[in-house]
Amino acid sequence: MVEVTVAVIAQELDVHDDGTFDILGVLTGLRVSAVPYEEPHMTLFLSFSASPAEVGRERRVEVHLLDADGFLMRKSWTTVAVPEPPHPGSRADLNVGFPLRNVPFVKDGDYSFHIFVGDDEKRVVPFHIDVEKGGE
Amino acid sequence: MTETEYVKAKIIAVTVPPLRVVPESEVQEETFTRGDFEGALDRASRPLKGRLAHVPYSSEDFIKEKKEEVELEDNQP
C-alpha cells in the first residue's frame, strides 16, 4: 500500500547536487488584491512510502482542488513508479515535487487540495485565499 | 538505571529518499467551473424528473391538483 507521509505546498524546491533538497516557502494560503486570482506557480511536495511488494509498480497520483462548497475546480494527475527500497524488504520511500500551474481561485475563502493514489484519497491539504481590502 | 555511554562519531552521509520533480509535460489536468457542475447536476436530475413526472413540482401544483379532485367529486351525481 502506498501512503502519503508528507504533503505541503511550497513556493519552490531547491535541489542540491548531493541529492538533498530544500522546501522553500511552505504556505497554507495567499492574501491577494482581488479575485478571481490565478496563481502561476506553486509546488506540491509529497513524500510517499510504499510496501516492498509494490516496488516497480506505477501508481496514478491525482490532485483535486475543491472550493469551500466541495466543487471540483481543478484535477491534475501524473504517474509515479515505486522505486527500489534502500534495503531489501524495507519500505520504499519517494519524494515528489508536483507542479501546480495556473491554479484557479475564483473567490476568497477556503479551498483544499485532495491527494489520491489510485482511487484512494490519502491526504488533504487545506488552503485559504484572503482578499486584502483596498488592495487594488 | 544505567547511563548510556555514547561514542564520538560523525555523520558520513544522510539518507534521503529519491526526489522526482515531475516535469510539467508529465502532468495532465482538467479545469472546471461551477457551471460545469450545475450542468452535470441538471443532467443527473433529468431522468429522475422523467421517472417521477407525475409528482407535483411545487405545493401550488399539489393544491391545484387536490382542488381539481374535490371539484370532480362534488360534480359526481
Backbone of each chain as ProteinMPNN parsed JSONL, in Angstrom:
{"seq_chain_A": "MVEVTVAVIAQELDVHDDGTFDILGVLTGLRVSAVPYEEPHMTLFLSFSASPAEVGRERRVEVHLLDADGFLMRKSWTTVAVPEPPHPGSRADLNVGFPLRNVPFVKDGDYSFHIFVGDDEKRVVPFHIDVEKGGE", "coords_chain_A": {"N_chain_A": [[0.841, -1.195, 0.0], [0.54, 2.207, -0.836], [1.44, 5.041, 0.92], [0.889, 8.457, 1.811], [3.126, 10.386, 3.366], [3.995, 12.937, 3.844], [2.726, 16.085, 2.94], [2.872, 19.091, 1.544], [2.411, 22.499, 0.512], [4.495, 24.499, -1.39], [6.584, 27.306, -2.314], [8.818, 26.864, -3.815], [11.207, 24.321, -4.814], [14.411, 23.536, -3.904], [16.953, 21.903, -5.276], [19.84, 20.069, -4.458], [23.206, 19.14, -5.494], [24.059, 16.829, -4.192], [21.819, 15.336, -3.849], [20.204, 16.051, -1.776], [17.659, 18.374, -0.672], [15.898, 21.521, -0.456], [12.867, 22.66, 0.865], [11.207, 25.373, -0.029], [9.565, 28.221, 1.246], [7.067, 27.308, 2.459], [3.569, 27.231, 2.397], [0.207, 28.034, 3.426], [-1.805, 29.423, 2.417], [-2.944, 32.354, 0.6], [-2.776, 35.884, 0.422], [-4.466, 38.064, -1.495], [-4.862, 40.742, -3.915], [-7.179, 40.92, -5.347], [-9.954, 38.956, -6.542], [-11.368, 36.968, -9.228], [-8.429, 34.998, -8.892], [-5.437, 33.79, -10.312], [-2.957, 31.61, -9.525], [0.262, 31.526, -10.667], [2.381, 29.665, -10.233], [3.074, 27.027, -8.075], [4.393, 24.553, -5.856], [3.562, 21.291, -5.06], [4.666, 19.43, -2.53], [5.342, 16.077, -2.0], [5.667, 13.171, 0.014], [6.094, 9.791, -0.397], [5.435, 6.518, 0.845], [5.992, 3.201, 0.312], [5.003, -0.249, 0.308], [7.244, -3.111, 0.247], [6.279, -4.895, -1.604], [5.276, -3.453, -3.647], [7.208, -2.425, -5.223], [8.495, -1.11, -8.198], [6.035, -0.887, -9.41], [3.642, 1.156, -11.134], [1.948, 4.051, -10.102], [-0.999, 5.969, -10.161], [-1.181, 9.336, -9.475], [-3.329, 11.717, -8.237], [-4.383, 15.074, -7.992], [-6.796, 16.947, -6.537], [-8.427, 20.014, -6.613], [-10.592, 21.555, -4.493], [-13.325, 23.788, -3.843], [-14.792, 25.775, -1.133], [-17.396, 24.879, -1.092], [-17.211, 22.338, -1.922], [-16.951, 21.973, -4.625], [-15.344, 20.717, -7.483], [-12.566, 22.208, -8.73], [-10.215, 21.925, -10.133], [-8.481, 19.282, -11.626], [-5.602, 17.413, -11.49], [-3.139, 15.194, -12.74], [-0.659, 12.564, -12.62], [1.779, 9.957, -13.174], [3.604, 7.864, -10.956], [6.474, 5.857, -10.331], [7.121, 3.193, -8.111], [10.079, 3.195, -6.318], [13.141, 1.247, -5.912], [13.719, -0.074, -2.653], [15.907, 1.162, 0.027], [17.041, -0.943, 1.449], [16.756, -4.464, 0.972], [13.457, -5.611, 1.265], [12.635, -3.585, 2.94], [10.539, -0.644, 3.425], [9.77, 1.367, 0.582], [10.693, 4.599, -0.111], [9.707, 7.697, -1.535], [10.193, 10.925, -2.749], [8.312, 13.569, -4.12], [8.047, 16.279, -6.311], [5.398, 18.037, -7.208], [4.179, 19.862, -9.804], [2.148, 22.755, -9.651], [0.348, 24.566, -11.732], [-0.923, 27.717, -12.794], [-3.146, 27.973, -10.949], [-6.556, 28.004, -10.241], [-8.305, 30.36, -8.362], [-11.324, 31.311, -7.685], [-12.787, 32.841, -5.948], [-12.638, 34.388, -2.653], [-11.813, 32.619, 0.407], [-12.091, 29.268, 1.787], [-10.185, 26.546, 0.518], [-9.206, 23.289, -0.703], [-6.682, 20.869, -1.236], [-6.821, 17.727, -2.49], [-5.298, 14.666, -2.231], [-4.894, 11.865, -4.174], [-4.068, 8.43, -4.439], [-4.144, 6.169, -6.876], [-7.459, 5.135, -6.628], [-7.879, 5.993, -4.103], [-8.281, 8.373, -1.563], [-5.677, 10.02, 0.019], [-4.626, 12.126, 1.435], [-5.323, 15.435, 2.664], [-4.834, 18.779, 1.96], [-5.312, 21.76, 3.402], [-6.193, 25.056, 2.186], [-6.162, 28.612, 1.927], [-7.715, 31.553, 0.743], [-7.375, 34.952, 0.998], [-8.743, 38.186, 0.562], [-7.242, 41.222, 0.261], [-8.465, 44.084, 1.648], [-8.955, 47.043, -0.117], [-6.768, 46.519, -1.581], [-6.482, 46.754, -4.258]], "CA_chain_A": [[0.0, 0.0, 0.0], [1.3, 3.457, -0.901], [0.938, 6.06, 1.835], [1.472, 9.793, 1.691], [3.568, 10.711, 4.725], [4.142, 14.398, 3.926], [2.115, 16.821, 1.824], [2.875, 20.537, 1.797], [2.517, 23.366, -0.664], [5.648, 25.389, -1.244], [6.817, 28.18, -3.463], [9.919, 26.347, -4.641], [12.057, 23.228, -4.329], [15.8, 23.79, -4.291], [17.602, 20.582, -5.269], [21.311, 20.163, -4.435], [23.928, 18.112, -6.262], [24.206, 15.578, -3.433], [20.527, 14.64, -3.739], [19.363, 16.673, -0.756], [16.872, 19.478, -1.237], [15.217, 22.411, 0.483], [11.496, 23.048, 0.511], [11.243, 26.812, 0.27], [8.315, 28.983, 1.252], [5.863, 26.494, 2.717], [2.454, 28.152, 2.602], [-1.123, 27.427, 3.604], [-2.792, 30.325, 1.839], [-2.44, 33.558, -0.058], [-3.573, 37.104, 0.518], [-4.36, 38.655, -2.834], [-5.502, 42.063, -4.009], [-8.501, 40.776, -5.962], [-10.314, 37.649, -7.106], [-10.674, 35.694, -9.358], [-6.98, 35.068, -8.959], [-4.799, 32.568, -10.797], [-1.573, 31.538, -9.054], [1.009, 30.93, -11.796], [3.268, 28.527, -9.947], [3.337, 26.531, -6.728], [4.808, 23.147, -5.893], [3.032, 20.415, -4.01], [5.698, 18.46, -2.177], [4.74, 14.852, -1.463], [6.529, 12.024, 0.336], [5.363, 8.532, -0.456], [6.061, 5.339, 1.432], [5.308, 2.052, -0.289], [5.438, -1.557, 0.812], [8.2, -3.74, -0.683], [5.558, -5.639, -2.642], [4.856, -2.544, -4.72], [8.386, -1.916, -5.938], [8.432, -1.212, -9.659], [4.687, -0.643, -9.934], [3.302, 2.554, -11.391], [0.748, 4.482, -9.395], [-1.533, 7.252, -10.623], [-1.346, 10.317, -8.395], [-4.238, 12.782, -8.655], [-4.554, 16.187, -7.056], [-8.068, 17.628, -6.798], [-8.631, 21.272, -5.886], [-12.016, 21.769, -4.222], [-13.61, 25.035, -3.134], [-15.413, 25.578, 0.181], [-18.657, 24.161, -1.267], [-16.922, 20.982, -2.384], [-16.912, 21.886, -6.086], [-14.027, 20.4, -8.039], [-12.135, 23.299, -9.596], [-9.093, 21.502, -10.971], [-7.993, 17.921, -11.405], [-4.298, 17.217, -12.141], [-2.658, 13.852, -12.441], [0.54, 12.033, -13.252], [2.06, 8.622, -12.634], [4.932, 7.698, -10.35], [6.871, 4.45, -10.159], [7.666, 2.912, -6.769], [11.498, 2.857, -6.517], [13.749, 0.192, -5.083], [13.982, 0.399, -1.284], [17.346, 1.213, 0.341], [17.445, -2.284, 1.885], [15.747, -5.435, 0.528], [12.397, -5.905, 2.233], [12.167, -2.408, 3.69], [9.609, 0.188, 2.662], [10.395, 2.235, -0.417], [10.249, 5.986, 0.029], [9.908, 8.531, -2.718], [9.748, 12.313, -2.662], [7.852, 14.045, -5.427], [7.653, 17.679, -6.476], [4.285, 18.033, -8.174], [3.973, 21.273, -10.156], [0.774, 23.268, -9.731], [0.441, 25.733, -12.606], [-2.144, 28.5, -13.062], [-4.181, 27.404, -10.062], [-7.662, 28.972, -10.237], [-9.049, 30.679, -7.14], [-12.318, 32.226, -8.249], [-13.273, 33.749, -4.892], [-11.878, 34.202, -1.415], [-12.359, 31.569, 1.273], [-11.346, 28.022, 1.988], [-10.003, 25.558, -0.554], [-8.434, 22.14, -0.224], [-6.052, 20.004, -2.232], [-7.033, 16.329, -2.092], [-4.302, 13.835, -2.926], [-5.328, 10.487, -4.381], [-3.185, 7.441, -5.062], [-5.169, 5.286, -7.435], [-8.799, 5.654, -6.328], [-7.994, 6.266, -2.665], [-7.817, 9.667, -1.052], [-4.645, 9.749, 1.029], [-4.251, 13.311, 2.212], [-5.991, 16.688, 2.304], [-4.056, 19.956, 2.357], [-6.185, 22.938, 3.353], [-5.613, 26.268, 1.616], [-7.087, 29.717, 2.154], [-7.491, 32.777, -0.031], [-7.881, 36.196, 1.593], [-8.624, 39.356, -0.312], [-6.835, 42.408, 1.018], [-9.373, 45.206, 1.36], [-8.202, 48.201, -0.601], [-5.518, 46.029, -2.164], [-6.402, 47.098, -5.694]], "C_chain_A": [[0.881, 1.251, 0.0], [0.644, 4.47, 0.038], [1.611, 7.394, 1.535], [1.833, 10.245, 3.101], [3.76, 12.212, 4.922], [3.445, 15.005, 2.715], [2.074, 18.293, 2.207], [2.964, 21.294, 0.48], [3.637, 24.364, -0.404], [5.777, 26.257, -2.483], [7.875, 27.593, -4.392], [10.58, 25.14, -3.993], [13.468, 23.507, -4.822], [16.568, 22.476, -4.151], [19.121, 20.76, -5.347], [21.939, 18.978, -5.175], [24.018, 16.777, -5.526], [22.883, 14.837, -3.221], [19.642, 15.182, -2.634], [18.621, 17.85, -1.388], [16.269, 20.307, -0.115], [13.819, 22.7, -0.049], [11.36, 24.507, 0.939], [9.834, 27.413, 0.243], [7.079, 28.126, 1.405], [4.708, 27.438, 3.038], [1.129, 27.402, 2.722], [-2.217, 28.335, 3.045], [-2.124, 31.518, 1.216], [-3.362, 34.724, 0.266], [-3.382, 37.848, -0.792], [-5.135, 39.97, -2.881], [-6.91, 41.967, -4.587], [-8.704, 39.33, -6.409], [-11.273, 37.878, -8.273], [-9.165, 35.889, -9.542], [-6.432, 33.725, -9.431], [-3.336, 32.588, -10.357], [-0.729, 30.835, -10.125], [1.816, 29.693, -11.445], [3.38, 28.254, -8.446], [3.785, 25.08, -6.897], [4.142, 22.406, -4.737], [4.105, 19.363, -3.739], [5.044, 17.264, -1.493], [5.827, 13.839, -1.128], [5.663, 10.777, 0.348], [6.161, 7.443, 0.249], [5.277, 4.129, 0.946], [5.848, 0.75, 0.294], [6.378, -2.204, -0.21], [7.502, -4.467, -1.836], [5.194, -4.749, -3.833], [6.016, -1.982, -5.531], [8.233, -2.155, -7.446], [7.061, -0.919, -10.241], [4.465, 0.855, -10.147], [1.998, 2.877, -10.691], [0.312, 5.84, -9.938], [-1.753, 8.155, -9.413], [-2.219, 11.454, -8.928], [-4.32, 13.835, -7.569], [-5.832, 16.916, -7.451], [-8.119, 18.909, -5.964], [-10.133, 21.5, -5.741], [-12.204, 23.117, -3.535], [-14.387, 24.719, -1.85], [-16.74, 24.814, 0.084], [-18.45, 22.738, -1.776], [-16.923, 20.834, -3.891], [-15.48, 21.643, -6.552], [-13.648, 21.48, -9.047], [-11.073, 22.834, -10.598], [-8.72, 20.074, -10.607], [-6.69, 17.768, -12.181], [-3.805, 15.82, -11.798], [-1.379, 13.521, -13.201], [0.737, 10.609, -12.726], [3.465, 8.623, -12.029], [5.2, 6.201, -10.201], [7.473, 4.274, -8.774], [9.12, 2.458, -6.94], [11.933, 1.672, -5.66], [13.955, 0.731, -3.669], [15.482, 0.409, -0.999], [17.888, -0.135, 0.799], [16.367, -3.259, 1.429], [14.719, -5.697, 1.635], [11.913, -4.702, 3.019], [11.223, -1.587, 2.813], [10.387, 1.09, 1.706], [9.821, 3.635, -0.27], [10.561, 6.762, -1.239], [9.381, 9.933, -2.434], [9.384, 12.799, -4.059], [7.54, 15.538, -5.338], [6.62, 17.735, -7.586], [3.985, 19.487, -8.545], [2.482, 21.632, -10.235], [0.85, 24.578, -10.519], [-0.921, 26.394, -12.789], [-3.335, 27.984, -12.26], [-5.319, 28.42, -9.914], [-8.314, 29.133, -8.857], [-10.077, 31.743, -7.519], [-12.88, 33.204, -7.219], [-12.43, 33.53, -3.645], [-12.534, 33.094, -0.586], [-11.483, 30.337, 1.318], [-11.315, 27.16, 0.723], [-9.279, 24.354, 0.055], [-7.904, 21.349, -1.414], [-6.165, 18.565, -1.719], [-6.1, 15.45, -2.917], [-4.786, 12.393, -2.957], [-4.162, 9.662, -4.908], [-4.111, 6.338, -5.557], [-6.526, 5.915, -7.149], [-8.94, 6.109, -4.878], [-7.463, 7.644, -2.289], [-6.859, 9.41, 0.11], [-4.366, 10.931, 1.938], [-5.06, 14.503, 1.733], [-5.132, 17.84, 2.834], [-4.972, 21.174, 2.258], [-5.45, 24.165, 2.806], [-6.643, 27.381, 1.776], [-6.707, 30.915, 1.294], [-8.166, 33.941, 0.695], [-7.76, 37.296, 0.568], [-8.326, 40.56, 0.57], [-7.76, 43.552, 0.637], [-8.557, 46.422, 0.968], [-6.889, 47.81, -1.237], [-5.353, 46.389, -3.626], [-5.729, 48.449, -5.9]], "O_chain_A": [[1.851, 1.334, 0.752], [-0.558, 4.721, -0.045], [2.749, 7.446, 1.067], [0.952, 10.462, 3.934], [3.694, 12.703, 6.049], [3.563, 14.497, 1.601], [1.321, 18.688, 3.098], [3.506, 20.81, -0.513], [3.712, 24.983, 0.657], [5.185, 25.997, -3.53], [7.833, 27.8, -5.604], [10.52, 24.962, -2.777], [13.691, 23.691, -6.019], [16.801, 21.998, -3.041], [19.626, 21.503, -6.19], [21.29, 17.965, -5.44], [24.051, 15.719, -6.154], [22.831, 13.838, -2.504], [18.467, 14.828, -2.548], [18.928, 18.262, -2.506], [16.147, 19.852, 1.022], [13.619, 22.949, -1.238], [11.396, 24.823, 2.128], [9.036, 27.147, -0.656], [6.154, 28.197, 0.596], [4.854, 28.342, 3.86], [0.959, 26.302, 2.197], [-3.406, 28.049, 3.184], [-0.907, 31.683, 1.288], [-4.578, 34.562, 0.368], [-2.263, 38.217, -1.15], [-5.948, 40.266, -2.006], [-7.743, 42.84, -4.341], [-7.746, 38.587, -6.623], [-11.941, 38.911, -8.301], [-8.704, 36.796, -10.236], [-6.897, 32.665, -9.01], [-2.57, 33.464, -10.759], [-0.983, 29.675, -10.45], [1.93, 28.772, -12.255], [3.733, 29.134, -7.661], [3.58, 24.468, -7.946], [4.167, 22.854, -3.59], [4.413, 18.527, -4.589], [4.291, 17.417, -0.531], [6.784, 13.666, -1.882], [4.633, 10.722, 1.019], [7.392, 7.448, 0.249], [4.064, 4.037, 1.138], [7.001, 0.671, 0.717], [6.318, -1.883, -1.397], [8.075, -4.629, -2.913], [4.843, -5.249, -4.902], [5.818, -1.157, -6.423], [7.888, -3.249, -7.892], [6.936, -0.721, -11.449], [5.022, 1.695, -9.441], [1.062, 2.077, -10.688], [1.129, 6.736, -10.147], [-2.426, 7.779, -8.454], [-1.893, 12.076, -9.939], [-4.327, 13.523, -6.378], [-5.942, 17.438, -8.56], [-7.882, 18.883, -4.757], [-10.853, 21.624, -6.731], [-11.361, 23.544, -2.746], [-14.613, 23.554, -1.519], [-17.164, 24.179, 1.049], [-19.416, 22.019, -2.029], [-16.899, 19.716, -4.404], [-14.537, 22.278, -6.08], [-14.306, 21.652, -10.073], [-11.036, 23.282, -11.744], [-8.654, 19.71, -9.432], [-6.666, 17.97, -13.395], [-4.031, 15.326, -10.694], [-1.066, 14.094, -14.245], [-0.06, 10.125, -11.923], [4.377, 9.288, -12.52], [4.291, 5.4, -9.979], [8.248, 5.115, -8.319], [9.382, 1.464, -7.618], [11.191, 1.178, -4.812], [14.333, 1.892, -3.509], [16.249, -0.256, -1.696], [19.057, -0.445, 0.569], [15.182, -2.931, 1.486], [15.072, -5.968, 2.783], [10.889, -4.781, 3.697], [11.126, -1.814, 1.607], [11.508, 1.512, 1.991], [8.605, 3.825, -0.302], [11.554, 6.506, -1.92], [8.265, 10.103, -1.943], [10.054, 12.484, -5.042], [6.864, 15.996, -4.417], [6.931, 17.507, -8.755], [3.577, 20.266, -7.683], [1.678, 20.899, -10.812], [1.36, 25.579, -10.017], [-1.94, 25.717, -12.922], [-4.373, 27.615, -12.808], [-5.086, 29.56, -9.512], [-8.805, 28.169, -8.269], [-9.747, 32.921, -7.657], [-13.388, 34.268, -7.576], [-11.615, 32.61, -3.584], [-13.665, 32.689, -0.853], [-10.31, 30.358, 0.944], [-12.291, 27.07, -0.022], [-8.804, 24.409, 1.19], [-8.569, 21.185, -2.436], [-5.662, 18.237, -0.645], [-6.115, 15.49, -4.147], [-5.052, 11.782, -1.922], [-3.368, 10.137, -5.72], [-4.774, 5.662, -4.77], [-6.722, 7.103, -7.401], [-10.011, 6.562, -4.472], [-6.348, 8.022, -2.65], [-7.179, 8.687, 1.054], [-3.924, 10.762, 3.074], [-5.438, 14.587, 0.564], [-4.756, 17.864, 4.006], [-5.363, 21.573, 1.161], [-4.234, 24.287, 2.951], [-7.848, 27.128, 1.764], [-5.531, 31.244, 1.142], [-9.367, 33.914, 0.966], [-6.801, 37.343, -0.203], [-9.069, 40.869, 1.501], [-7.839, 43.946, -0.526], [-7.589, 46.782, 1.639], [-6.001, 48.643, -1.417], [-4.252, 46.343, -4.174], [-5.577, 48.895, -7.037]]}, "seq_chain_B": "MTETEYVKAKIIAVTVPPLRVVPESEVQEETFTRGDFEGALDRASRPLKGRLAHVPYSSEDFIKEKKEEVELEDNQP", "coords_chain_B": {"N_chain_B": [[19.098, 2.0, 36.894], [20.98, 2.312, 34.027], [23.56, 4.37, 32.76], [23.754, 5.506, 29.448], [26.519, 5.089, 27.388], [27.774, 7.12, 25.08], [29.463, 6.986, 21.945], [32.023, 8.861, 20.329], [31.239, 10.064, 17.272], [30.909, 10.794, 13.75], [28.733, 12.204, 11.281], [28.558, 10.595, 8.239], [27.127, 10.476, 5.901], [23.87, 11.507, 4.775], [20.657, 9.97, 4.744], [18.542, 10.135, 2.124], [15.471, 9.848, 0.651], [14.844, 9.176, -2.842], [14.264, 12.003, -4.969], [11.764, 13.064, -7.099], [11.184, 15.412, -9.39], [8.418, 16.292, -10.939], [8.079, 16.833, -14.346], [6.383, 19.531, -15.983], [5.286, 18.729, -18.375], [4.528, 16.163, -17.933], [2.307, 16.236, -16.434], [-1.113, 16.033, -16.45], [-4.176, 17.827, -16.835], [-7.462, 18.945, -15.84], [-9.728, 21.581, -15.888], [-12.434, 22.987, -14.143], [-15.617, 24.702, -14.042], [-18.083, 26.28, -11.914], [-20.396, 26.242, -13.331], [-20.114, 23.999, -14.964], [-20.552, 21.986, -13.123], [-23.123, 22.526, -12.169], [-24.507, 22.083, -14.51], [-23.978, 19.368, -14.83], [-25.285, 18.338, -12.618], [-27.89, 18.998, -13.28], [-28.227, 17.412, -15.541], [-28.078, 14.934, -14.328], [-30.342, 14.954, -12.759], [-32.403, 14.987, -14.552], [-33.338, 12.397, -15.621], [-34.53, 11.482, -13.298], [-36.578, 13.296, -12.927], [-38.091, 12.608, -15.132], [-38.908, 10.031, -14.51], [-40.416, 10.472, -12.285], [-42.468, 12.057, -13.115], [-45.139, 12.393, -12.584], [-45.3, 13.428, -10.099], [-46.194, 16.291, -8.277], [-44.526, 19.398, -8.8], [-44.445, 21.556, -7.107], [-45.825, 23.039, -4.085], [-47.987, 24.574, -4.813], [-48.834, 23.357, -7.188], [-49.617, 20.953, -6.129], [-51.781, 21.695, -4.448], [-53.485, 22.697, -6.392], [-54.013, 20.386, -7.841], [-55.335, 18.873, -5.91], [-57.592, 20.451, -5.49], [-58.835, 20.161, -7.934], [-59.477, 17.464, -7.806], [-61.345, 17.462, -5.71], [-63.353, 19.045, -6.824], [-64.094, 17.392, -8.915], [-65.155, 15.258, -7.461], [-67.306, 16.577, -6.209], [-68.868, 17.211, -8.376], [-69.79, 14.811, -9.169], [-72.606, 12.671, -9.713]], "CA_chain_B": [[19.14, 2.589, 35.55], [22.377, 2.518, 33.611], [23.748, 5.535, 31.901], [24.266, 5.108, 28.142], [27.792, 5.722, 27.015], [27.805, 7.403, 23.649], [30.808, 7.112, 21.374], [32.175, 10.056, 19.499], [31.159, 9.676, 15.858], [30.454, 11.899, 12.912], [27.836, 11.795, 10.193], [29.273, 10.426, 6.966], [26.188, 10.839, 4.838], [22.473, 11.461, 5.208], [19.806, 9.136, 3.891], [17.45, 10.931, 1.538], [14.763, 9.119, -0.403], [14.98, 9.876, -4.127], [13.301, 13.069, -5.266], [11.406, 13.174, -8.511], [10.448, 16.635, -9.703], [7.63, 15.916, -12.117], [8.038, 17.912, -15.339], [5.017, 19.979, -16.316], [4.784, 17.984, -19.541], [4.004, 14.863, -17.48], [1.101, 16.455, -15.625], [-2.309, 16.343, -17.223], [-5.141, 18.469, -15.946], [-8.764, 19.4, -16.301], [-10.228, 22.669, -15.046], [-13.895, 23.028, -14.178], [-16.28, 25.879, -13.474], [-19.3, 25.889, -11.188], [-21.395, 25.978, -14.364], [-19.953, 22.6, -15.379], [-21.149, 21.119, -12.114], [-24.567, 22.718, -12.14], [-24.992, 21.394, -15.707], [-23.911, 17.921, -14.566], [-26.358, 18.035, -11.665], [-29.148, 19.085, -14.017], [-28.309, 16.217, -16.395], [-28.317, 13.779, -13.461], [-31.697, 15.005, -12.196], [-33.399, 14.881, -15.623], [-34.015, 11.091, -15.638], [-35.357, 11.377, -12.099], [-37.782, 14.074, -13.199], [-38.881, 11.848, -16.084], [-39.492, 8.877, -13.839], [-41.362, 10.94, -11.272], [-43.14, 13.18, -13.754], [-46.49, 12.558, -12.042], [-45.23, 14.077, -8.788], [-46.254, 17.745, -8.427], [-43.225, 20.018, -8.545], [-44.491, 22.55, -6.043], [-47.018, 22.939, -3.239], [-49.105, 25.159, -5.577], [-49.316, 22.302, -8.091], [-50.281, 19.942, -5.294], [-53.077, 22.268, -4.032], [-54.301, 22.771, -7.6], [-54.435, 19.017, -8.152], [-56.305, 18.464, -4.881], [-58.838, 21.204, -5.757], [-59.467, 19.518, -9.102], [-60.045, 16.195, -7.34], [-62.539, 17.798, -4.902], [-64.374, 19.509, -7.771], [-64.567, 16.198, -9.621], [-66.011, 14.506, -6.522], [-68.52, 17.371, -5.991], [-69.693, 17.204, -9.597], [-70.31, 13.471, -9.468], [-74.014, 12.538, -9.306]], "C_chain_B": [[20.595, 2.885, 35.157], [22.464, 3.702, 32.661], [24.351, 5.083, 30.566], [25.575, 5.832, 27.853], [27.826, 5.898, 25.502], [29.248, 7.492, 23.165], [30.852, 8.365, 20.513], [32.184, 9.611, 18.032], [30.71, 10.878, 15.057], [29.545, 11.348, 11.797], [28.637, 11.728, 8.899], [28.382, 10.834, 5.796], [24.773, 10.823, 5.415], [21.693, 10.58, 4.229], [18.636, 9.982, 3.4], [16.759, 10.077, 0.487], [14.861, 9.88, -1.721], [13.879, 10.912, -4.312], [13.027, 13.07, -6.755], [10.607, 14.462, -8.682], [9.723, 16.366, -11.019], [7.641, 17.071, -13.116], [6.584, 18.269, -15.677], [4.409, 19.163, -17.454], [4.199, 16.626, -19.141], [2.777, 15.004, -16.591], [-0.045, 16.781, -16.576], [-3.318, 16.971, -16.287], [-6.428, 18.833, -16.653], [-9.214, 20.487, -15.347], [-11.736, 22.762, -15.236], [-14.391, 24.373, -13.653], [-17.499, 25.395, -12.715], [-20.413, 25.562, -12.187], [-21.332, 24.539, -14.846], [-20.69, 21.682, -14.414], [-22.654, 21.262, -12.058], [-25.208, 22.028, -13.347], [-25.027, 19.885, -15.494], [-25.02, 17.506, -13.612], [-27.701, 18.016, -12.367], [-29.338, 17.849, -14.888], [-28.651, 14.99, -15.558], [-29.758, 13.766, -12.966], [-32.774, 14.828, -13.266], [-34.089, 13.507, -15.66], [-34.942, 10.909, -14.445], [-36.675, 12.105, -12.317], [-38.703, 13.286, -14.13], [-39.609, 10.703, -15.418], [-40.593, 9.298, -12.864], [-42.176, 12.118, -11.819], [-44.527, 13.43, -13.179], [-46.477, 13.291, -10.699], [-45.274, 15.588, -8.982], [-44.913, 18.372, -8.053], [-43.254, 20.978, -7.367], [-45.767, 22.355, -5.222], [-48.231, 23.518, -3.965], [-49.706, 24.124, -6.526], [-50.12, 21.267, -7.315], [-51.678, 20.424, -4.895], [-54.034, 22.291, -5.221], [-54.869, 21.379, -7.944], [-55.516, 18.543, -7.182], [-57.648, 19.144, -5.112], [-59.614, 20.555, -6.901], [-60.137, 18.203, -8.698], [-61.334, 16.439, -6.56], [-63.669, 18.217, -5.822], [-64.972, 18.326, -8.524], [-65.547, 15.403, -8.752], [-67.345, 15.222, -6.327], [-69.461, 17.277, -7.185], [-70.257, 15.827, -9.928], [-71.753, 13.356, -8.965], [-74.184, 11.653, -8.052]], "O_chain_B": [[21.321, 3.597, 35.85], [21.556, 3.976, 31.878], [25.346, 4.359, 30.552], [25.697, 7.04, 28.057], [27.898, 4.925, 24.752], [30.13, 7.996, 23.861], [29.825, 8.851, 20.039], [33.064, 8.856, 17.619], [30.199, 11.855, 15.605], [29.609, 10.171, 11.442], [29.307, 12.687, 8.518], [28.835, 11.455, 4.835], [24.525, 10.185, 6.438], [22.034, 10.471, 3.052], [17.84, 10.479, 4.198], [17.397, 9.631, -0.466], [14.951, 11.108, -1.716], [12.74, 10.733, -3.882], [13.949, 13.077, -7.57], [9.49, 14.582, -8.179], [10.346, 16.231, -12.072], [7.247, 18.183, -12.766], [5.693, 17.421, -15.657], [3.201, 18.932, -17.503], [3.463, 16.012, -19.913], [2.269, 14.017, -16.058], [0.051, 17.691, -17.4], [-3.324, 16.689, -15.088], [-6.48, 19.004, -17.871], [-9.097, 20.336, -14.131], [-12.245, 22.631, -16.35], [-13.69, 25.078, -12.928], [-17.907, 24.242, -12.85], [-21.265, 24.713, -11.923], [-22.365, 23.923, -15.11], [-21.36, 20.733, -14.821], [-23.382, 20.279, -11.922], [-26.297, 21.463, -13.245], [-25.965, 19.206, -15.911], [-25.626, 16.447, -13.777], [-28.544, 17.158, -12.108], [-30.436, 17.3, -14.978], [-29.402, 14.117, -15.993], [-30.338, 12.697, -12.771], [-33.928, 14.55, -12.941], [-35.317, 13.454, -15.725], [-35.993, 10.277, -14.547], [-37.743, 11.615, -11.949], [-39.922, 13.283, -13.96], [-40.772, 10.432, -15.713], [-41.566, 8.575, -12.651], [-42.525, 13.045, -11.087], [-45.043, 14.544, -13.267], [-47.523, 13.725, -10.218], [-44.489, 16.129, -9.761], [-44.25, 17.934, -7.113], [-42.24, 21.199, -6.707], [-46.665, 21.608, -5.61], [-49.354, 23.049, -3.784], [-50.926, 24.021, -6.655], [-51.151, 20.775, -7.773], [-52.646, 19.67, -4.986], [-55.214, 21.96, -5.1], [-56.042, 21.234, -8.286], [-56.484, 17.895, -7.58], [-58.704, 18.529, -4.96], [-60.836, 20.414, -6.863], [-61.219, 17.87, -9.181], [-62.309, 15.705, -6.729], [-64.813, 17.802, -5.634], [-66.181, 18.256, -8.744], [-66.595, 14.945, -9.21], [-68.394, 14.58, -6.282], [-70.683, 17.265, -7.034], [-71.082, 15.677, -10.83], [-72.082, 13.888, -7.905], [-75.306, 11.447, -7.589]]}, "name": "protein", "num_of_chains": 2, "seq": "MVEVTVAVIAQELDVHDDGTFDILGVLTGLRVSAVPYEEPHMTLFLSFSASPAEVGRERRVEVHLLDADGFLMRKSWTTVAVPEPPHPGSRADLNVGFPLRNVPFVKDGDYSFHIFVGDDEKRVVPFHIDVEKGGEMTETEYVKAKIIAVTVPPLRVVPESEVQEETFTRGDFEGALDRASRPLKGRLAHVPYSSEDFIKEKKEEVELEDNQP"}
